[in-house]
Amino acid sequence: MHMTIIGGGSLGLLFAAKLAPLCKGLTLIARTREQAETLAEEGIAIQEMSGERRIVSHTDISIESYNGSADEILRGLQNADYVLLMLKQPAITETLLARLQSELAPQACLICFQNGIGHEHKVIGALGVGRVLFAVTTEGAKREGGTAVRHTGHGVTYIGGLTSEMNDNLLQRHCSLKEVLLQAGFQADLSKNMEERIWNKLAINCVINPLTAILKVTNGQLLDTAWTRSLMADLFRETSEVAEAYHVSLAQDLWTTIIQVCQATSANHSSMLQDVLGGRPTEIDYLNGSLVSMAGKAGLALPNHNMVYRLVKAMEG
């Protein structure tokens, strides 16, 4: 199996390091030439949950870079069976979609790992419904420099399509992908109910991420006081109201799952907190911002989501 991973962030490095030994060929496309050059020299340093440290040699991974320029060619796409898109939503530009449209191998399937909502129909519109899968993962990872990653929490990765057309042959076409992920140490499954899973992950992110970013605490520290738990509960209640207004069914035990995610990734710094500390734009527009926008169209008021959205935007400067 040939794989290409677009994005050298925490998840991109984690999946690349774990999948490389199992692939006939794996290409990692970093966002900057500087990171690509360092990875080509040093490989990926990964620290497992057990504490084990190892280096995945640059000889096991082909390294490229892509900074969003219209004239760049993503050479890692030509032979790929699966392309794992691990960029944040703002990086999914019309230029990138055009590159994917023109250069993706005929047999390749794109798997989108983005948080939040809003990108699904844009990607399907560019590539066609039969070539796009969506992934929801609760794996925890923290990038430490341009070439090092620490696995901070085991999770589950669900992969599936958004339409019945894609889901009818899901198990038959992509069982080999599931097996490779399992062999790499990921708990993975194919799902025919991705809309609910995407919304469940949206709810988890909308409850945990902005609060950790605003309070500058780890995921587990949100459970330390009744005050932070009450803030989480208010955000969750409002998320459920939006889902109900749009006829989306959330998992009945989702609140329990949110608590369990905080416990399982107790030492993890959320991606939004990492972005705030690093002075980078966050994904707040595609998380709580999306909920606020959808609520407005449905005639709902979300005072808690509105407040955390405004606070994070203020922190972005």
Secondary structure, 3 states (H helix, E strand, C coil): CEEEEECCCHHHHHHHHHHHHHCCEEEEEECCHHHHHHHHHHCEEEECCCCCEEEECHHHCEEEECCCCCCCCCHHHCCCCEEEECCCHHHCCHHHHHHHHHHCCCCCEEEECCCCCCCHHHHHHHHCHHHEEEEEECCEEEECCCCEEEEEECCEEEEECCCHHHHCCHHHHHHHHHHHHHHCCCEEEECCCHHHHHHHHHHHHHHHHHHHHHHCCCCHHHHCCHHHHHHHHHHHHHHHHHHHHCCCCCCCCHHHHHHHHHHHCCCCCCHHHHHHHCCCCCCHHHCHHHHHHHHHHCCCCCHHHHHHHHHHHHHHC
